[in-house]
Amino acid sequence: MGVLNITPDSFSDGGFYFPSEKAVDHAANLVEQGADILDIGGESTRPGAAPVSLEEELSRVIPVIEAVRARFDIDISIDTSKAAVMTSAVKVGATMINDVYALQKEGALEAASRAGVPVCLMHMQGEPETMQNAPHYQNLFEEIIAFFGERMAACEAAGIEKGMLILDPGIGFGKTDQQNLQLLANLGRLTSTGSPLLVGVSRKSMIGNILNQAVEQRMIGSVAAATLAAWQGASILRVHDVKETVAALAVCYALKVERNSL
């Protein structure tokens, strides 16, 4: 899943693909590099990010989705928590919903149910503006699994079948670096939910703090983390560096095939 942020303030590429003409050009690059899904978002969810109005978010994402759909036969994920954005995005060609609030915002459950596309539910403690202010858990994995259980039940009650759900543990969303590392090191424990896992660790502060590197220097560490996530069962990897991650995954899966052949 290649990241396409149409925002002026995302932590890694804020302003790079804003306005939409630059975004469509970058989408073409991501497709050429081997992306299977494009994750298009018009509202930053980095720590400390401020909300964006519905009108502004729609004006950012809808023209890009329309242009990408016209040029490429590729799955498009709409990265949003707003029901109206979900509905409009699917109407013009989005084939997946990726919601950091796990369909908890007003009308989101109903909109996702009507849309009839796969949905990624992410775990986040708190809100983007405050989520990194001393996050705390009694038991990290038990609380995340319980949260997923509750949200999956809510989805089922709204008419969204379990087979349409993807789960994201939310690395970097209301977690300390240690908690992020615990999640990545024990990712297999979350496969007990029975749903595919999406992992997004690309260029995040955890990588930067391990390597003492700025955002633009975190490609190698991000590829290593993505490969480790895939080895432990992640089905979708949300990344900025598509070409490099695709190459690393080719090696990872070649090894998995040989391991399973014995």
Secondary structure, DSSP 4 states (H G I P E B T S, - for coil): -EEEE--S--TTTTTTT-SHHHHHHHHHHHHHHT-SEEEEESS--STTPPP--HHHHHHHHHHHHHHHHHH---EEEEE---HHHHHHHHHTT--EEEETTTT-STTHHHHHHHHTS-EEEE--SS-TTTTTSS---SSHHHHHHHHHHHHHHHHHHTT--GGGEEEE--TTSS--HHHHHHHHHTGGGGGGG-S-BEE--TT-HHHHHHHT--GGG-HHHHHHHHHHHHHTT-SEE-BS-HHHHHHHHHHHHHHHHHHHT-
